[in-house]
Amino acid sequence: MSGCGILYTNVHVPRAYRSATPGDVEASQNDPIVTGKSCTHSLLFLFAWGNGGYAAATKNALKNYPDGILYDVQSDSQLKSVLGLYTRLYTVVTGKVAKRK
């Protein structure tokens, strides 16, 4: 997985995330569904960098809705590697956007 460099490592990864529920926000049938990604990288097992955390992915998902809040959130990870020489790990967050109560 991305996140371990022998010479340099500066990586943020997700640990836990509490998602709001429709009862916590002013939910509507017309609330848009958005997706955001955050990413870490590793190169030649020597260098690792990036912010693959939930906060970064959520911020990316809400970039067009600065006053919104995500609810009914789903999270996933996507890993891409080329012979272990270059590795990229995404944290993907998808949810509905609502107004804060």
ABEGO torsion letter per residue (X at the ends): XBGBBAABBBBBBBABBBBBBAAABBBBAABBBBBBBBBBBBBGGABBBEBABAAAAAAAAAAABAABBBBGBBBBBBBBBBGGABBBBBBBBBBBBBBBX
